[in-house]
Amino acid sequence: MKIFITGGSGFIGTSLSAYFLTNGHTVVAVGGRDAGKTLSHPNLKYISADTTKKGSWQEELKDIDAAVNLAGRSIFKRWNERYKQNIYDSRIITTRNLVEAIPAGKNIILCTTSAAGYYGDRWEDILTESEPSGSDFLAKVCRDWEEEAFKAKDKGVRVAAMRFGVVLGRGGGALEKMIPPIRFFVGGPIGNGRQWFPWIHIEDLISAIMFVLENKAVNGPLNFTAPESTRNIELVKTIAGILHRPAFMPAPSFMIRLILGEFGSSILASQRVIPDKLLRYGFEFKYPDIRSAVSNII
């Protein structure tokens, strides 16, 4: 297959490109980094571009078999109104430009990123794909993000919206930020630690994307999270146990909100997300529980 990737220079995009290339596919990746800082492979074409702006990068969509839309500014920093607009535009406008450039009537699959934040703060609710969206900022971003992507159905495109949990893997992602404090004896749960933490190992995420590309019956919203849910405190204790460290220094909720503002409230949210549709379609997870995932990574 010839596969087009937006967000191709990020943590997930780089790993996904490497997987596709290793398995004999051709990749066209678009990202914000200079070409010299990305993968090098004879079957990879890398384009440095701002996907919120129309441009020559859209021409590459005329001759592809699949598109994976990963573009979006990081949410992991303190938000102000300007940065919230950047978070929104980098996702919604990129997706709009991508869909606009896909030719009508071709047998193409579009896998577009969304997030578990679609559901908002739901505490003990078990969240399958049929649950409604939340009402906070990230929920609105995810809702509008998916709406833009599903417009491609009018062109005959098969669309899957991947509602990612927090992606765990080597060399990036959440664990890169969580491990050092625990290693140096200053780690602990966030808030009371009781909130559900939706997550997925990057190997399972990549395998699930390939599963969607190869199975024509799979479409619509899909929860990309591990089947065995975990609470924040369980995740922290698992990391600490593998590192042979204590985890006794919680970050109080009021302090998280004081330092991080609105973003602080979002990381204190609880989402017990279940990959109901992936499991019913027959996808098998290599790392279904948090201990096997964290052990592999550390």
Backbone as CSV, one residue per row, in Angstrom:
resi,resn,N_x,N_y,N_z,CA_x,CA_y,CA_z,C_x,C_y,C_z
1,MET,0.834,-1.199,0.000,0.000,0.000,0.000,0.871,1.252,0.000
2,LYS,0.329,2.304,-0.569,0.946,3.627,-0.456,0.138,4.391,0.594
3,ILE,0.814,4.760,1.692,0.124,5.301,2.864,0.608,6.719,3.135
4,PHE,-0.337,7.625,3.291,-0.067,9.039,3.566,-0.276,9.282,5.052
5,ILE,0.691,9.955,5.705,0.607,10.208,7.148,0.807,11.687,7.430
6,THR,-0.152,12.320,8.099,0.083,13.648,8.667,0.570,13.460,10.101
7,GLY,1.354,14.432,10.597,1.975,14.239,11.903,3.057,13.177,11.834
8,GLY,3.681,13.062,10.663,4.605,11.966,10.410,5.940,12.073,11.108
9,SER,6.260,13.221,11.714,7.543,13.378,12.395,7.425,13.277,13.910
10,GLY,6.229,13.021,14.421,6.027,12.914,15.861,6.346,11.538,16.400
11,PHE,6.127,11.352,17.690,6.413,10.097,18.386,5.673,8.927,17.734
12,ILE,4.368,9.078,17.530,3.583,7.998,16.931,3.859,7.894,15.441
13,GLY,3.900,9.033,14.757,4.090,9.030,13.312,5.394,8.394,12.886
14,THR,6.481,8.649,13.613,7.777,8.062,13.289,7.753,6.550,13.475
15,SER,7.163,6.092,14.580,7.074,4.650,14.840,6.187,3.958,13.810
16,LEU,5.083,4.604,13.449,4.172,4.023,12.479,4.819,3.950,11.096
17,SER,5.526,5.010,10.701,6.225,5.007,9.414,7.239,3.873,9.353
18,ALA,8.009,3.712,10.427,9.013,2.647,10.468,8.365,1.277,10.319
19,TYR,7.226,1.088,10.965,6.511,-0.193,10.859,6.049,-0.448,9.422
20,PHE,5.426,0.552,8.811,4.948,0.388,7.434,6.105,0.081,6.485
21,LEU,7.197,0.809,6.628,8.341,0.630,5.733,8.959,-0.755,5.906
22,THR,9.071,-1.210,7.156,9.624,-2.541,7.435,8.774,-3.641,6.809
23,ASN,7.480,-3.382,6.687,6.563,-4.386,6.148,6.257,-4.184,4.664
24,GLY,7.103,-3.420,3.973,7.053,-3.351,2.524,6.128,-2.318,1.925
25,HIS,5.594,-1.407,2.726,4.701,-0.378,2.212,5.492,0.879,1.828
26,THR,4.859,1.725,1.039,5.428,3.023,0.677,4.746,4.095,1.516
27,VAL,5.534,5.036,2.035,5.000,6.049,2.943,5.308,7.451,2.427
28,VAL,4.271,8.296,2.444,4.443,9.733,2.268,4.073,10.374,3.601
29,ALA,5.043,10.967,4.275,4.817,11.532,5.603,4.967,13.047,5.560
30,VAL,4.034,13.747,6.201,4.085,15.201,6.301,4.232,15.568,7.769
31,GLY,5.172,16.462,8.078,5.368,16.867,9.456,6.013,18.232,9.548
32,GLY,6.206,18.702,10.774,6.743,20.030,10.989,8.253,20.093,11.093
33,ARG,8.922,18.935,11.183,10.372,18.938,11.313,11.050,19.038,9.946
34,ASP,12.327,19.452,9.960,13.126,19.420,8.747,13.377,17.972,8.348
35,ALA,13.515,17.732,7.044,13.680,16.374,6.531,14.897,15.676,7.126
36,GLY,15.949,16.436,7.440,17.167,15.838,7.975,17.011,15.241,9.355
37,LYS,15.897,15.543,10.047,15.684,15.051,11.408,14.671,13.906,11.451
38,THR,14.379,13.306,10.309,13.384,12.240,10.239,14.020,10.956,9.732
39,LEU,13.200,9.916,9.592,13.671,8.644,9.063,14.198,8.807,7.644
40,SER,15.117,7.930,7.282,15.618,7.889,5.914,15.395,6.486,5.366
41,HIS,14.681,6.396,4.245,14.367,5.087,3.654,14.009,5.309,2.190
42,PRO,14.389,4.399,1.295,14.082,4.602,-0.134,12.590,4.641,-0.448
43,ASN,11.768,4.037,0.413,10.315,4.032,0.175,9.577,5.078,1.001
44,LEU,10.335,6.025,1.550,9.732,7.109,2.322,9.945,8.442,1.618
45,LYS,8.862,9.174,1.435,8.946,10.561,0.980,8.464,11.434,2.127
46,TYR,9.344,12.298,2.631,8.987,13.172,3.732,8.836,14.601,3.231
47,ILE,7.755,15.259,3.671,7.474,16.629,3.282,7.342,17.471,4.548
48,SER,8.125,18.524,4.653,7.997,19.456,5.768,6.982,20.528,5.385
49,ALA,5.861,20.577,6.120,4.797,21.521,5.762,3.902,21.775,6.955
50,ASP,3.237,22.921,6.929,2.197,23.257,7.900,0.865,22.814,7.310
51,THR,0.296,21.747,7.864,-0.913,21.159,7.278,-2.179,21.964,7.575
52,THR,-2.067,23.014,8.397,-3.221,23.902,8.562,-3.337,24.863,7.385
53,LYS,-2.352,24.841,6.520,-2.367,25.687,5.315,-2.421,24.797,4.078
54,LYS,-3.227,25.216,3.114,-3.274,24.498,1.845,-1.905,24.600,1.169
55,GLY,-1.545,23.570,0.393,-0.245,23.616,-0.259,0.000,22.414,-1.137
56,SER,1.224,22.330,-1.633,1.578,21.257,-2.554,1.522,19.881,-1.895
57,TRP,1.600,19.834,-0.551,1.510,18.548,0.140,0.198,17.830,-0.165
58,GLN,-0.857,18.589,-0.470,-2.155,17.981,-0.761,-2.150,17.183,-2.069
59,GLU,-1.230,17.528,-2.985,-1.153,16.812,-4.257,-0.827,15.335,-4.053
60,GLU,-0.131,15.012,-2.975,0.272,13.627,-2.725,-0.919,12.705,-2.453
61,LEU,-2.065,13.288,-2.137,-3.241,12.485,-1.803,-3.972,11.942,-3.027
62,LYS,-3.540,12.325,-4.213,-4.210,11.879,-5.430,-3.921,10.422,-5.768
63,ASP,-2.849,9.878,-5.205,-2.416,8.535,-5.591,-2.028,7.717,-4.365
64,ILE,-2.967,7.537,-3.435,-2.695,6.769,-2.226,-3.761,5.694,-2.031
65,ASP,-3.435,4.739,-1.153,-4.395,3.692,-0.786,-4.994,3.943,0.589
66,ALA,-4.264,4.670,1.430,-4.728,4.916,2.798,-4.111,6.192,3.329
67,ALA,-4.815,6.827,4.257,-4.298,8.015,4.927,-4.476,7.838,6.436
68,VAL,-3.443,8.200,7.186,-3.502,8.167,8.648,-3.240,9.589,9.133
69,ASN,-4.222,10.169,9.791,-4.176,11.573,10.194,-3.817,11.667,11.676
70,LEU,-2.553,12.040,11.961,-2.058,12.117,13.339,-1.723,13.538,13.780
71,ALA,-1.919,14.516,12.908,-1.449,15.878,13.183,-2.203,16.520,14.343
72,GLY,-1.480,17.302,15.125,-2.111,18.055,16.216,-1.079,18.550,17.201
73,ARG,-1.217,19.801,17.619,-0.302,20.364,18.621,-0.478,19.632,19.942
74,SER,0.609,19.483,20.681,0.572,18.793,21.966,-0.359,19.515,22.942
75,ILE,-1.097,18.738,23.728,-1.939,19.328,24.768,-1.191,19.436,26.090
76,PHE,0.037,18.893,26.155,0.747,18.787,27.425,1.559,20.037,27.750
77,LYS,0.866,21.126,27.967,1.452,22.367,28.460,0.318,23.241,28.985
78,ARG,0.649,24.275,29.703,-0.395,25.167,30.221,-1.081,25.866,29.059
79,TRP,-2.417,25.910,29.121,-3.190,26.504,28.034,-3.500,27.972,28.327
80,ASN,-3.458,28.789,27.285,-4.129,30.082,27.294,-5.055,30.080,26.078
81,GLU,-5.786,31.140,25.853,-6.760,31.125,24.763,-6.083,30.953,23.399
82,ARG,-4.914,31.562,23.256,-4.202,31.436,21.974,-3.751,29.994,21.737
83,TYR,-3.214,29.355,22.794,-2.735,27.988,22.603,-3.911,27.020,22.405
84,LYS,-5.024,27.272,23.057,-6.207,26.434,22.826,-6.650,26.524,21.366
85,GLN,-6.555,27.713,20.790,-6.904,27.857,19.374,-5.920,27.075,18.500
86,ASN,-4.641,27.062,18.886,-3.654,26.262,18.151,-3.959,24.772,18.236
87,ILE,-4.338,24.316,19.428,-4.727,22.914,19.594,-5.895,22.579,18.660
88,TYR,-6.876,23.450,18.646,-8.075,23.228,17.829,-7.744,23.264,16.326
89,ASP,-7.095,24.336,15.883,-6.835,24.515,14.449,-5.921,23.429,13.891
90,SER,-4.911,23.032,14.667,-3.967,22.034,14.167,-4.653,20.702,13.880
91,ARG,-5.773,20.461,14.527,-6.522,19.228,14.308,-7.646,19.413,13.280
92,ILE,-8.490,20.395,13.508,-9.689,20.536,12.676,-9.337,21.038,11.276
93,ILE,-8.496,22.071,11.178,-8.168,22.611,9.853,-7.319,21.624,9.061
94,THR,-6.373,20.961,9.725,-5.602,19.923,9.035,-6.519,18.863,8.458
95,THR,-7.464,18.386,9.255,-8.377,17.338,8.786,-9.234,17.838,7.642
96,ARG,-9.684,19.090,7.726,-10.479,19.677,6.643,-9.670,19.728,5.343
97,ASN,-8.422,20.169,5.431,-7.557,20.235,4.248,-7.273,18.849,3.682
98,LEU,-7.094,17.888,4.568,-6.832,16.512,4.146,-8.025,15.931,3.392
99,VAL,-9.206,16.061,3.971,-10.415,15.527,3.333,-10.679,16.212,1.996
100,GLU,-10.460,17.523,1.951,-10.667,18.276,0.712,-9.799,17.733,-0.422
101,ALA,-8.583,17.303,-0.096,-7.630,16.865,-1.119,-7.797,15.409,-1.541
102,ILE,-8.549,14.621,-0.780,-8.758,13.217,-1.152,-9.690,13.155,-2.363
103,PRO,-9.294,12.489,-3.439,-10.162,12.416,-4.617,-11.401,11.565,-4.350
104,ALA,-12.510,11.955,-4.940,-13.766,11.216,-4.766,-13.753,9.941,-5.595
105,GLY,-14.470,8.951,-5.083,-14.698,7.739,-5.862,-13.566,6.735,-5.859
106,LYS,-12.523,6.966,-5.053,-11.427,6.007,-4.982,-11.561,5.154,-3.724
107,ASN,-11.043,3.947,-3.789,-11.157,3.014,-2.676,-10.069,3.322,-1.640
108,ILE,-10.319,4.343,-0.806,-9.347,4.824,0.170,-9.910,4.656,1.581
109,ILE,-9.030,4.360,2.530,-9.404,4.325,3.938,-8.707,5.488,4.638
110,LEU,-9.454,6.239,5.431,-8.905,7.321,6.247,-9.020,6.931,7.711
111,CYS,-7.871,6.780,8.378,-7.829,6.577,9.826,-7.438,7.904,10.453
112,THR,-8.336,8.495,11.185,-8.061,9.815,11.766,-8.029,9.720,13.280
113,THR,-7.099,10.441,13.875,-6.982,10.428,15.332,-8.103,11.226,15.978
114,SER,-8.575,10.698,17.089,-9.397,11.428,18.040,-8.794,11.080,19.397
115,ALA,-9.538,11.144,20.468,-8.946,10.847,21.772,-10.016,10.411,22.761
116,ALA,-9.566,9.745,23.818,-10.480,9.350,24.887,-11.107,10.564,25.549
117,GLY,-10.478,11.737,25.377,-11.057,12.979,25.881,-12.398,13.312,25.269
118,TYR,-12.787,12.613,24.194,-14.104,12.769,23.575,-15.222,12.638,24.623
119,TYR,-15.013,11.785,25.620,-16.088,11.452,26.560,-16.190,12.412,27.744
120,GLY,-15.190,13.274,27.921,-15.216,14.170,29.076,-14.893,13.426,30.363
121,ASP,-15.160,14.051,31.489,-14.861,13.500,32.814,-16.050,12.645,33.257
122,ARG,-15.880,11.309,33.269,-17.034,10.421,33.486,-16.873,9.481,34.680
123,TRP,-15.811,9.583,35.401,-15.523,8.803,36.604,-15.779,7.309,36.437
124,GLU,-16.821,6.732,36.999,-16.954,5.270,37.005,-17.723,4.721,35.802
125,ASP,-18.234,5.577,34.925,-18.962,5.088,33.755,-18.052,4.237,32.873
126,ILE,-18.571,3.126,32.375,-17.848,2.313,31.407,-18.156,2.858,30.021
127,LEU,-17.103,3.280,29.306,-17.279,4.059,28.085,-16.956,3.230,26.842
128,THR,-18.005,2.789,26.153,-17.844,2.179,24.841,-18.086,3.264,23.788
129,GLU,-17.922,2.898,22.525,-18.036,3.871,21.447,-19.432,4.472,21.301
130,SER,-20.418,3.853,21.900,-21.794,4.355,21.775,-22.121,5.468,22.776
131,GLU,-21.219,5.731,23.711,-21.475,6.764,24.719,-21.368,8.170,24.101
132,PRO,-22.141,9.132,24.613,-22.098,10.503,24.068,-20.816,11.220,24.467
133,SER,-20.549,12.321,23.780,-19.347,13.106,24.077,-19.581,13.982,25.308
134,GLY,-18.464,14.461,25.872,-18.546,15.379,26.992,-18.789,16.799,26.522
135,SER,-18.619,17.742,27.445,-18.914,19.139,27.118,-17.739,20.078,27.353
136,ASP,-16.581,19.546,27.772,-15.437,20.411,28.032,-14.680,20.710,26.732
137,PHE,-13.574,21.450,26.853,-12.834,21.893,25.669,-12.315,20.719,24.844
138,LEU,-11.661,19.747,25.486,-11.105,18.631,24.722,-12.189,17.780,24.081
139,ALA,-13.319,17.638,24.756,-14.433,16.898,24.164,-14.937,17.591,22.900
140,LYS,-15.025,18.912,22.943,-15.457,19.664,21.758,-14.453,19.509,20.617
141,VAL,-13.148,19.577,20.963,-12.123,19.386,19.931,-12.296,18.030,19.261
142,CYS,-12.446,16.985,20.050,-12.583,15.635,19.498,-13.854,15.503,18.661
143,ARG,-14.940,16.083,19.137,-16.213,16.003,18.421,-16.107,16.675,17.054
144,ASP,-15.541,17.877,17.023,-15.395,18.600,15.756,-14.369,17.926,14.844
145,TRP,-13.334,17.375,15.441,-12.289,16.651,14.718,-12.891,15.478,13.934
146,GLU,-13.690,14.685,14.640,-14.332,13.534,13.996,-15.336,13.973,12.935
147,GLU,-16.070,15.032,13.222,-17.063,15.524,12.265,-16.404,15.907,10.943
148,GLU,-15.247,16.573,11.007,-14.528,16.930,9.781,-14.095,15.683,9.018
149,ALA,-13.605,14.689,9.740,-13.121,13.464,9.092,-14.256,12.698,8.421
150,PHE,-15.393,12.625,9.086,-16.499,11.826,8.536,-17.129,12.468,7.300
151,LYS,-16.784,13.710,7.009,-17.234,14.317,5.757,-16.652,13.598,4.545
152,ALA,-15.541,12.879,4.742,-14.925,12.117,3.646,-15.820,10.972,3.186
153,LYS,-16.781,10.559,4.016,-17.703,9.500,3.603,-18.509,9.907,2.378
154,ASP,-18.737,11.223,2.217,-19.467,11.710,1.043,-18.700,11.465,-0.246
155,LYS,-17.384,11.222,-0.126,-16.558,10.922,-1.302,-16.373,9.417,-1.509
156,GLY,-17.066,8.629,-0.692,-16.926,7.181,-0.793,-15.761,6.621,-0.008
157,VAL,-15.207,7.415,0.893,-14.052,6.997,1.690,-14.525,6.250,2.931
158,ARG,-13.846,5.148,3.261,-14.097,4.457,4.531,-13.336,5.208,5.622
159,VAL,-14.037,5.610,6.685,-13.430,6.450,7.718,-13.488,5.745,9.067
160,ALA,-12.354,5.735,9.755,-12.289,5.241,11.129,-11.714,6.333,12.006
161,ALA,-12.411,6.671,13.090,-11.940,7.685,14.042,-11.373,6.967,15.260
162,MET,-10.062,7.092,15.454,-9.356,6.343,16.492,-9.279,7.176,17.771
163,ARG,-10.050,6.817,18.771,-10.066,7.552,20.031,-8.962,7.022,20.931
164,PHE,-7.766,7.650,20.796,-6.570,7.182,21.495,-6.676,7.382,22.993
165,GLY,-6.236,6.355,23.743,-5.855,6.570,25.119,-4.443,7.140,25.139
166,VAL,-3.891,7.338,26.323,-2.512,7.823,26.435,-1.588,6.733,25.897
167,VAL,-0.718,7.097,24.966,0.132,6.117,24.286,1.416,5.921,25.090
168,LEU,1.703,4.661,25.418,2.890,4.312,26.192,3.898,3.613,25.291
169,GLY,5.138,4.087,25.306,6.173,3.464,24.491,7.537,4.019,24.834
170,ARG,8.558,3.422,24.251,9.929,3.882,24.477,10.211,5.133,23.650
171,GLY,11.017,6.011,24.210,11.502,7.144,23.440,10.536,8.296,23.287
172,GLY,9.466,8.310,24.065,8.508,9.403,23.958,7.233,9.060,24.704
173,GLY,6.201,9.870,24.511,4.923,9.613,25.145,4.921,9.919,26.632
174,ALA,3.875,9.459,27.311,3.656,9.822,28.711,4.715,9.263,29.650
175,LEU,5.180,8.030,29.393,6.130,7.421,30.329,7.453,8.172,30.382
176,GLU,7.821,8.815,29.287,9.055,9.594,29.272,9.015,10.686,30.327
177,LYS,7.810,11.203,30.615,7.657,12.250,31.631,7.403,11.673,33.017
178,MET,6.827,10.466,33.076,6.452,9.899,34.364,7.597,9.161,35.050
179,ILE,8.478,8.536,34.272,9.509,7.684,34.863,10.563,8.467,35.651
180,PRO,11.119,9.587,35.138,12.199,10.255,35.881,11.839,10.653,37.314
181,PRO,10.666,11.261,37.591,10.368,11.603,38.992,10.326,10.377,39.903
182,ILE,9.753,9.288,39.388,9.683,8.070,40.205,11.083,7.500,40.422
183,ARG,11.895,7.509,39.372,13.267,6.993,39.481,14.064,7.761,40.538
184,PHE,13.781,9.077,40.654,14.520,9.906,41.612,13.736,10.168,42.899
185,PHE,12.792,9.251,43.217,12.125,9.219,44.519,11.181,10.394,44.767
186,VAL,10.685,11.054,43.721,9.760,12.168,43.937,8.459,11.957,43.151
187,GLY,8.144,10.716,42.811,6.939,10.428,42.043,5.780,10.009,42.925
188,GLY,4.591,10.061,42.348,3.403,9.640,43.061,2.173,9.853,42.212
189,PRO,1.005,9.477,42.714,-0.229,9.632,41.944,-0.612,11.092,41.749
190,ILE,-1.459,11.327,40.759,-2.000,12.661,40.499,-3.335,12.776,41.222
191,GLY,-3.482,13.804,42.044,-4.704,13.941,42.840,-4.825,12.767,43.793
192,ASN,-6.034,12.216,43.919,-6.208,11.062,44.802,-5.851,9.745,44.118
193,GLY,-5.543,9.804,42.821,-5.122,8.613,42.086,-6.237,7.671,41.704
194,ARG,-7.477,7.995,42.044,-8.598,7.086,41.801,-9.163,7.214,40.386
195,GLN,-8.754,8.239,39.662,-9.314,8.431,38.322,-8.827,7.336,37.366
196,TRP,-9.733,6.913,36.494,-9.377,5.915,35.492,-8.485,6.548,34.434
197,PHE,-7.495,5.774,34.010,-6.453,6.255,33.106,-6.499,5.423,31.813
198,PRO,-7.053,5.957,30.728,-7.102,5.196,29.477,-5.738,5.189,28.798
199,TRP,-5.248,4.031,28.386,-3.889,3.921,27.851,-3.848,2.831,26.783
200,ILE,-2.750,2.838,26.006,-2.502,1.779,25.038,-1.002,1.720,24.764
201,HIS,-0.467,0.523,24.649,0.941,0.345,24.280,1.097,0.695,22.801
202,ILE,2.189,1.355,22.445,2.353,1.817,21.064,2.386,0.662,20.067
203,GLU,2.877,-0.507,20.475,2.865,-1.652,19.558,1.437,-2.083,19.254
204,ASP,0.571,-2.077,20.264,-0.834,-2.419,20.035,-1.523,-1.349,19.199
205,LEU,-1.184,-0.096,19.431,-1.771,0.983,18.642,-1.424,0.818,17.159
206,ILE,-0.160,0.550,16.870,0.270,0.373,15.481,-0.386,-0.857,14.869
207,SER,-0.432,-1.951,15.621,-1.086,-3.165,15.119,-2.569,-2.926,14.855
208,ALA,-3.207,-2.148,15.717,-4.629,-1.861,15.531,-4.870,-1.006,14.295
209,ILE,-3.984,-0.045,14.020,-4.112,0.746,12.789,-3.993,-0.159,11.567
210,MET,-3.010,-1.065,11.579,-2.853,-1.999,10.462,-4.083,-2.889,10.331
211,PHE,-4.640,-3.311,11.448,-5.858,-4.132,11.466,-7.014,-3.396,10.785
212,VAL,-7.156,-2.106,11.096,-8.225,-1.312,10.483,-7.989,-1.162,8.978
213,LEU,-6.745,-0.897,8.582,-6.448,-0.736,7.158,-6.788,-1.988,6.370
214,GLU,-6.542,-3.142,6.957,-6.680,-4.413,6.228,-8.085,-4.997,6.271
215,ASN,-8.923,-4.529,7.182,-10.261,-5.120,7.344,-11.332,-4.132,6.903
216,LYS,-11.919,-4.391,5.743,-12.815,-3.430,5.116,-14.123,-3.221,5.872
217,ALA,-14.454,-4.129,6.775,-15.696,-3.976,7.532,-15.555,-2.995,8.690
218,VAL,-14.326,-2.634,9.037,-14.092,-1.798,10.213,-14.212,-0.326,9.835
219,ASN,-15.053,0.400,10.549,-15.215,1.832,10.293,-15.867,2.496,11.498
220,GLY,-16.014,3.808,11.417,-16.669,4.562,12.478,-15.737,4.816,13.653
221,PRO,-16.281,5.287,14.783,-15.447,5.549,15.963,-14.951,4.261,16.586
222,LEU,-13.686,4.253,17.024,-13.065,3.079,17.634,-12.239,3.532,18.833
223,ASN,-12.472,2.914,19.978,-11.652,3.208,21.150,-10.320,2.484,21.031
224,PHE,-9.230,3.249,20.945,-7.886,2.683,20.898,-7.305,2.745,22.308
225,THR,-7.764,1.822,23.152,-7.297,1.724,24.535,-7.142,0.252,24.883
226,ALA,-6.307,-0.032,25.875,-6.133,-1.413,26.324,-7.440,-1.936,26.924
227,PRO,-7.693,-3.247,26.813,-8.959,-3.784,27.326,-9.061,-3.817,28.840
228,GLU,-7.917,-3.836,29.545,-7.943,-3.855,30.999,-7.662,-2.444,31.523
229,SER,-8.691,-1.816,32.070,-8.567,-0.452,32.569,-7.671,-0.406,33.804
230,THR,-7.103,0.751,34.064,-6.302,0.938,35.266,-6.562,2.325,35.831
231,ARG,-6.419,2.440,37.129,-6.501,3.748,37.766,-5.114,4.374,37.797
232,ASN,-5.077,5.697,37.934,-3.799,6.404,37.945,-2.860,5.856,39.018
233,ILE,-3.392,5.575,40.209,-2.544,5.103,41.301,-1.968,3.724,40.997
234,GLU,-2.725,2.889,40.268,-2.227,1.568,39.889,-1.089,1.683,38.882
235,LEU,-1.218,2.624,37.953,-0.157,2.858,36.980,1.128,3.292,37.694
236,VAL,1.009,4.249,38.591,2.180,4.772,39.295,2.835,3.672,40.139
237,LYS,2.039,2.874,40.837,2.590,1.785,41.650,3.271,0.739,40.785
238,THR,2.731,0.490,39.597,3.339,-0.482,38.687,4.705,0.005,38.222
239,ILE,4.780,1.267,37.808,6.069,1.833,37.388,7.068,1.784,38.546
240,ALA,6.624,2.208,39.729,7.511,2.240,40.894,7.995,0.844,41.256
241,GLY,7.112,-0.140,41.176,7.492,-1.509,41.513,8.546,-2.062,40.571
242,ILE,8.392,-1.793,39.282,9.357,-2.282,38.294,10.703,-1.582,38.463
243,LEU,10.657,-0.298,38.852,11.896,0.462,39.076,12.480,0.237,40.475
244,HIS,11.747,-0.504,41.326,12.159,-0.720,42.726,12.306,0.616,43.450
245,ARG,11.280,1.438,43.311,11.241,2.745,43.951,9.903,2.895,44.692
246,PRO,9.874,3.753,45.713,8.580,4.085,46.319,7.839,5.094,45.441
247,ALA,6.562,5.248,45.695,5.772,6.277,44.994,4.842,6.908,46.020
248,PHE,5.421,7.766,46.849,4.698,8.264,48.028,4.461,9.768,48.000
249,MET,4.738,10.425,46.874,4.599,11.885,46.839,3.508,12.273,45.843
250,PRO,2.241,12.246,46.256,1.168,12.616,45.331,1.209,14.093,44.972
251,ALA,0.711,14.394,43.795,0.556,15.789,43.375,-0.886,16.193,43.687
252,PRO,-1.120,17.031,44.698,-2.493,17.363,45.111,-3.272,18.023,43.979
253,SER,-4.566,17.730,43.927,-5.425,18.260,42.861,-5.381,19.780,42.792
254,PHE,-5.443,20.445,43.947,-5.471,21.916,43.929,-4.182,22.473,43.343
255,MET,-3.046,21.772,43.592,-1.776,22.243,43.073,-1.691,22.038,41.556
256,ILE,-2.203,20.911,41.098,-2.233,20.639,39.652,-3.041,21.726,38.940
257,ARG,-4.202,22.063,39.508,-5.050,23.096,38.877,-4.394,24.477,38.971
258,LEU,-3.724,24.746,40.082,-3.086,26.044,40.264,-1.951,26.242,39.257
259,ILE,-1.142,25.206,39.068,0.028,25.314,38.189,-0.354,25.215,36.721
260,LEU,-1.274,24.287,36.386,-1.566,23.982,34.984,-2.888,24.556,34.489
261,GLY,-3.667,25.154,35.364,-4.909,25.780,34.929,-5.896,24.776,34.353
262,GLU,-6.522,25.139,33.237,-7.552,24.303,32.624,-6.990,22.950,32.204
263,PHE,-5.753,22.914,31.727,-5.136,21.641,31.366,-5.006,20.745,32.596
264,GLY,-4.752,21.339,33.753,-4.678,20.561,34.976,-5.966,19.813,35.263
265,SER,-7.097,20.468,35.038,-8.391,19.802,35.242,-8.563,18.633,34.287
266,SER,-8.044,18.775,33.058,-8.206,17.706,32.066,-7.412,16.461,32.448
267,ILE,-6.217,16.628,33.058,-5.440,15.438,33.411,-5.931,14.802,34.713
268,LEU,-6.809,15.479,35.430,-7.444,14.890,36.606,-8.740,14.171,36.259
269,ALA,-9.160,14.259,34.990,-10.414,13.636,34.557,-10.299,12.116,34.577
270,SER,-11.438,11.460,34.734,-11.501,9.999,34.806,-12.291,9.469,33.614
271,GLN,-11.665,8.563,32.859,-12.315,7.975,31.669,-12.037,6.474,31.632
272,ARG,-13.051,5.690,31.944,-12.906,4.222,31.935,-13.334,3.708,30.554
273,VAL,-12.405,3.790,29.625,-12.711,3.535,28.216,-12.406,2.083,27.868
274,ILE,-13.332,1.436,27.165,-13.215,0.034,26.762,-13.181,-0.053,25.238
275,PRO,-12.247,-0.830,24.638,-12.179,-0.954,23.173,-13.199,-1.962,22.651
276,ASP,-14.460,-1.676,22.894,-15.526,-2.642,22.618,-15.544,-3.079,21.150
277,LYS,-15.472,-2.133,20.229,-15.590,-2.482,18.810,-14.369,-3.245,18.300
278,LEU,-13.172,-2.831,18.682,-11.978,-3.568,18.259,-12.044,-5.019,18.718
279,LEU,-12.476,-5.241,19.958,-12.575,-6.603,20.472,-13.637,-7.395,19.712
280,ARG,-14.768,-6.766,19.412,-15.825,-7.470,18.676,-15.425,-7.777,17.234
281,TYR,-14.572,-6.924,16.648,-14.059,-7.199,15.302,-12.988,-8.291,15.312
282,GLY,-12.489,-8.655,16.505,-11.524,-9.737,16.605,-10.080,-9.325,16.783
283,PHE,-9.827,-8.046,17.090,-8.452,-7.611,17.306,-7.942,-8.163,18.633
284,GLU,-6.690,-8.651,18.631,-6.069,-9.206,19.831,-4.925,-8.301,20.304
285,PHE,-4.954,-7.927,21.567,-3.943,-7.054,22.150,-2.746,-7.872,22.631
286,LYS,-1.554,-7.393,22.337,-0.324,-8.019,22.833,-0.078,-7.631,24.282
287,TYR,-0.469,-6.409,24.642,-0.268,-5.899,26.004,-1.622,-5.454,26.568
288,PRO,-2.432,-6.402,27.065,-3.768,-6.034,27.543,-3.801,-5.445,28.939
289,ASP,-2.724,-5.662,29.728,-2.708,-5.175,31.110,-1.516,-4.261,31.327
290,ILE,-1.621,-3.403,32.319,-0.629,-2.345,32.511,0.728,-2.903,32.927
291,ARG,0.778,-3.989,33.666,2.077,-4.511,34.095,2.882,-5.029,32.907
292,SER,2.242,-5.784,32.012,2.979,-6.307,30.855,3.465,-5.164,29.966
293,ALA,2.662,-4.113,29.830,3.036,-2.982,28.991,4.220,-2.225,29.577
294,VAL,4.132,-1.874,30.850,5.192,-1.083,31.480,6.473,-1.910,31.596
295,SER,6.372,-3.204,31.885,7.552,-4.061,31.959,8.279,-4.098,30.637
296,ASN,7.541,-4.197,29.541,8.160,-4.217,28.216,8.893,-2.911,27.929
297,ILE,8.293,-1.786,28.305,8.867,-0.484,27.970,10.083,-0.163,28.827
298,ILE,9.988,-0.440,30.143,11.085,-0.095,31.053,12.201,-1.120,30.960
